[in-house]
């Protein structure tokens, strides 16, 4: 496994373009890359009021543009001007519930946005391109064992299906335009499990809903309390994306294709267990009520990450208990109106050292 020093050395001064930089994962990734000395350019929709990107004042620390990922002219202009070597494509419509309300919009953003990013990488500076999709891109058969990268793609809901489509678009572009001899662009897709962490305020997600309920005093409504999900702190898959992008840059043909990034077996737990554990760590009262879900959700979803472990040297660093502890720690800083940017940076530093946190 490469040393932390060699990884930091690779990213120092590197030109990196992040689509969806104002989102939850995009903000954490931007913070991490800036911390390592990379030159970061964000291409995103406008940051929402109160978002992690806004609270961390990242608009003062990196170049960025507000634009739709489906606007090919705008995106091509950024690529031509900034000349990035590495692109992380995170821009998406990421919510299952919203995908039922806006299916056309979901397919448009997630499929054609991905096609734009790939097409604009065909000629130019890009050497490494990581397309972030989801663990929900698999045809879910409610297996009790993990899905491998070679398993069948599918997707019941429009969100999951659109991400499976994005996987196919990436595979087509990779084989048609980037896999020939002499091509130096490495294209990979990254499929992560349920990501949790401080700064996520999206609707209809467990941890954000729980934190909002604690602050408002309203009850937390659970739709499927016994559903099993592969929970992991946001830094876990981001660590995988960073390693993957570096390896793609160095040896594209050996590291292209699909990659899973999920927790170990102990990280796949029920919704109810995660709720009780996090509430205990936060130490504030919360009333929980259960009601039937209004849209289809799978009951069991587990990833097999042997490929990333053996070929990238990537392994989960925090247990689920440590991940939930870090959220409680972040939330306390938020409630006390502390320095959120510094809180995030401290957690990144602690994560890279491989230790947990005390709450």
C-alpha positions in Angstrom: 0.0 0.0 0.0 1.2 3.5 -0.8 2.2 5.8 2.0 0.1 8.8 2.8 3.1 11.0 1.9 3.2 9.6 -1.7 -0.6 10.1 -2.1 -0.4 13.7 -0.9 2.6 14.3 -3.2 0.5 13.0 -6.2 -2.3 15.4 -5.5 -0.2 18.5 -4.6 -0.7 21.0 -7.4 -2.8 18.6 -9.5 -5.6 20.2 -11.5 -8.9 18.5 -10.4 -12.4 19.2 -11.7 -15.3 18.2 -9.5 -18.8 18.2 -10.9 -21.4 18.5 -8.2 -18.9 20.2 -5.9 -21.5 22.0 -4.0 -23.2 18.8 -2.9 -22.5 16.8 0.3 -19.9 14.5 -1.1 -18.5 17.1 -3.5 -17.9 19.5 -0.6 -16.0 16.9 1.5 -14.0 15.8 -1.5 -13.1 19.5 -2.3 -12.0 20.0 1.3 -9.8 17.0 1.2 -8.2 17.9 -2.1 -7.6 21.5 -1.0 -6.0 20.2 2.2 -3.6 18.2 0.1 -2.7 21.2 -2.1 -4.6 20.4 -5.2 -6.0 23.0 -7.6 -9.7 22.4 -7.5 -12.4 23.7 -9.9 -16.1 23.1 -9.1 -18.8 22.8 -11.7 -22.2 22.7 -9.9 -25.6 24.0 -9.4 -25.7 26.9 -7.0 -25.1 25.9 -3.4 -28.2 25.7 -1.3 -28.6 28.1 1.6 -27.1 26.5 4.7 -25.3 23.8 2.8 -22.0 22.5 3.9 -20.3 24.1 0.8 -21.7 27.5 1.9 -21.0 27.1 5.6 -17.4 26.2 4.8 -17.1 29.2 2.5 -15.5 27.1 -0.2 -16.3 29.7 -2.8 -13.5 31.7 -1.4 -11.0 28.8 -1.5 -11.5 27.4 -5.0 -12.6 28.3 -8.5 -16.1 27.3 -9.4 -18.9 27.9 -11.9 -22.6 27.6 -11.5 -24.0 25.6 -14.4 -26.1 22.6 -15.3 -24.2 19.4 -16.1 -26.5 19.0 -19.1 -25.2 22.2 -20.6 -22.5 20.7 -22.8 -21.2 24.1 -24.1 -20.7 25.4 -20.6 -19.0 22.2 -19.4 -16.7 22.0 -22.5 -15.7 25.6 -21.9 -14.6 24.9 -18.3 -12.6 21.8 -19.4 -10.9 23.8 -22.2 -10.1 26.7 -19.9 -9.1 24.8 -16.8 -7.4 21.8 -18.5 -7.9 19.3 -15.6 -5.9 16.2 -15.4 -8.4 14.5 -13.1 -12.2 14.7 -13.1 -14.6 13.4 -10.4 -18.1 13.3 -11.8 -20.5 13.6 -8.8 -23.2 15.9 -10.3 -26.5 14.0 -10.2 -30.1 13.9 -9.1 -29.4 11.7 -6.1 -32.7 11.1 -4.3 -34.9 8.1 -4.8 -38.1 9.8 -3.6 -37.6 12.8 -6.0 -37.0 10.4 -8.8 -40.5 9.1 -8.5 -41.8 12.7 -8.6 -39.5 13.8 -11.4 -38.5 10.7 -13.4 -37.7 12.5 -16.7 -35.5 15.1 -14.9 -33.7 12.2 -13.1 -32.8 10.4 -16.3 -31.9 13.6 -18.1 -29.4 14.7 -15.4 -28.0 11.3 -14.5 -27.6 9.9 -18.0 -27.1 12.8 -20.4 -25.0 14.6 -17.8 -22.7 11.6 -17.6 -22.5 11.5 -21.4 -21.5 15.1 -21.5 -18.6 14.6 -19.0 -17.4 11.5 -21.0 -17.7 13.2 -24.4 -15.7 16.2 -23.3 -12.9 14.0 -22.0 -12.3 12.5 -25.5 -9.8 15.2 -26.6 -7.8 17.3 -24.2 -6.1 17.2 -20.8 -8.1 14.7 -18.8 -6.1 11.6 -17.8 -8.3 10.2 -15.1 -12.1 10.2 -14.9 -14.1 8.7 -12.0 -17.8 8.5 -12.6 -19.6 8.1 -9.3 -22.8 6.1 -9.5 -24.4 4.0 -6.6 -24.7 0.6 -5.1 -28.4 0.7 -6.2 -27.3 0.3 -9.8 -27.5 -3.5 -9.4 -30.5 -5.6 -10.2 -31.5 -6.2 -6.6 -32.4 -9.8 -5.7 -32.5 -9.3 -2.0 -29.4 -11.5 -1.6 -27.8 -11.9 1.8 -24.3 -11.8 0.2 -22.6 -8.9 -1.5 -23.0 -7.8 -5.1 -19.8 -7.9 -7.2 -18.9 -5.6 -10.0 -19.7 -8.3 -12.6 -23.3 -8.8 -11.4 -26.2 -7.7 -13.5 -27.2 -4.0 -13.6 -30.8 -3.0 -13.0 -32.9 -0.6 -10.9 -36.5 -0.6 -9.9 -36.9 3.1 -9.2 -36.0 5.9 -11.7 -33.0 6.9 -9.7 -31.5 3.4 -9.5 -32.3 2.7 -13.1 -30.8 6.0 -14.3 -27.5 5.2 -12.5 -27.5 1.8 -14.1 -27.9 3.6 -17.4 -25.0 5.9 -16.5 -22.8 2.8 -15.9 -23.7 1.5 -19.4 -22.9 4.9 -20.9 -19.5 5.0 -19.2 -18.7 1.4 -20.3 -19.7 2.3 -23.9 -17.5 5.4 -24.0 -14.6 3.5 -22.3 -14.7 0.7 -24.8 -15.4 2.8 -27.9 -13.0 5.7 -27.3 -10.7 5.2 -24.4 -9.6 1.5 -24.5 -7.5 1.5 -27.6 -3.7 1.4 -27.6 -2.2 4.7 -27.1 -5.1 6.3 -25.3 -4.0 7.6 -21.9 -7.5 8.4 -20.4 -8.6 6.0 -17.6 -12.3 5.8 -17.1 -13.8 4.1 -14.0 -17.2 4.0 -12.2 -17.4 3.9 -8.5 -20.4 2.3 -6.7 -20.7 3.3 -3.0 -23.0 2.1 -0.3 -25.2 4.4 2.0 -23.0 7.3 2.8 -23.4 9.2 6.0 -21.6 12.2 7.6 -21.9 15.7 9.0 -23.2 18.3 6.5 -25.7 16.1 4.7 -29.1 17.9 4.8 -30.8 16.1 1.9 -34.5 15.2 2.2 -35.7 11.7 2.8 -32.3 10.4 4.1 -32.0 8.8 7.5 -29.3 10.8 9.2 -30.4 14.3 7.9 -34.0 13.5 8.9 -32.8 12.4 12.3 -30.7 15.5 12.9 -33.5 17.8 11.8 -35.9 16.0 14.1 -33.5 16.5 17.1 -33.3 20.2 16.3 -37.0 20.8 15.8 -38.4 18.4 18.4 -40.5 16.7 15.8 -40.7 12.9 15.7 -38.5 11.0 13.3 -40.6 9.0 10.8 -39.1 5.7 9.7 -40.4 3.9 6.6 -38.5 0.6 6.7 -36.9 0.3 10.1 -35.6 -3.2 9.6 -34.1 -2.6 6.1 -30.4 -3.5 5.9 -28.0 -1.0 4.3 -24.2 -0.8 3.9 -23.6 2.3 6.1 -20.3 4.1 5.8 -18.8 7.5 6.6 -18.5 9.8 3.6 -14.7 9.8 3.9 -14.6 6.0 3.2 -15.7 6.1 -0.5 -13.9 9.4 -1.1 -10.7 7.7 0.0 -11.5 5.0 -2.6 -12.2 7.6 -5.3 -8.9 9.3 -4.6 -6.9 6.1 -4.7 -8.7 5.0 -7.9 -8.2 8.3 -9.7 -4.5 8.2 -8.9 -4.1 4.6 -10.2 -6.1 5.5 -13.3 -3.7 8.3 -13.9 -0.7 6.1 -13.5 -1.9 2.9 -15.3 -5.3 3.5 -16.9 -5.7 0.1 -18.6 -5.1 -1.8 -15.3 -7.7 0.1 -13.3 -10.5 1.1 -15.6 -14.0 -0.4 -15.2 -16.3 -0.7 -12.2 -15.4 -0.6 -8.5 -17.4 -1.2 -5.3 -16.7 0.8 -2.1 -18.6 -0.3 0.9 -18.2 -1.2 4.6 -17.1 -4.5 6.1 -19.8 -6.9 7.1 -20.4 -5.2 10.5 -21.2 -2.0 8.7 -24.3 -3.5 7.0 -26.9 -2.9 9.7 -30.6 -2.2 10.1 -32.1 1.3 10.0 -33.4 0.9 13.6 -29.9 0.0 14.9 -28.3 3.0 13.3 -31.0 5.3 14.7 -30.7 4.0 18.3 -26.9 4.2 18.2 -26.7 7.7 16.8 -29.4 9.0 19.2 -27.4 7.6 22.1 -24.3 9.3 20.9 -26.0 12.7 20.4 -27.5 12.5 23.9 -30.6 14.4 23.1 -34.2 13.2 23.2 -35.9 11.9 20.0 -39.3 10.3 19.4 -39.5 7.7 16.6 -42.6 6.7 14.8 -43.0 4.1 12.0 -45.3 4.2 9.0 -45.5 2.4 5.7 -43.2 3.7 2.9 -44.8 5.6 0.0 -42.4 4.2 -2.6 -40.5 0.9 -3.2 -37.3 0.3 -1.4 -35.1 -2.8 -1.2 -34.9 -4.5 2.2 -31.3 -5.8 1.9 -28.3 -4.4 0.0 -24.7 -5.5 0.6 -21.6 -4.9 -1.5 -18.6 -7.2 -2.1 -15.5 -4.9 -2.1 -12.8 -7.6 -2.6 -11.7 -6.0 -5.9 -10.9 -2.6 -4.2 -9.2 -4.3 -1.3 -6.9 -6.5 -3.4 -6.2 -4.2 -6.3 -6.2 -0.8 -4.8 -5.2 -1.6 -1.2 -8.4 0.2 0.0 -10.1 -0.9 3.2 -12.7 0.7 5.4 -10.9 2.7 8.2 -13.8 3.5 10.5 -16.2 1.1 12.1 -19.9 2.0 11.9 -19.7 3.0 15.6 -16.8 5.4 14.8 -18.7 6.8 11.8 -21.7 7.5 13.9 -19.5 9.0 16.6 -18.0 11.4 14.1 -21.5 12.6 13.1 -22.4 13.2 16.7 -19.2 15.1 17.1 -19.8 17.2 14.0 -23.4 17.9 15.0 -22.3 19.2 18.4 -20.0 21.7 16.7 -22.9 22.7 14.4 -25.3 23.2 17.4 -22.7 25.3 19.2 -22.1 27.5 16.0 -18.5 26.4 15.9 -16.1 26.3 13.0 -17.6 23.7 10.7 -14.7 23.9 8.1 -12.2 23.2 10.8 -14.3 20.4 12.2 -14.4 18.7 8.8 -10.7 19.2 8.3 -10.0 17.7 11.7 -12.0 14.6 10.8 -10.2 14.3 7.5 -6.8 14.4 9.3 -8.0 11.8 11.9 -9.4 9.6 9.2 -6.1 9.6 7.3 -4.3 8.6 10.4 -6.7 5.6 10.7 -8.0 6.4 14.2 -11.6 6.8 15.4 -13.1 9.6 17.4 -14.3 10.1 20.9 -17.7 11.6 21.5 
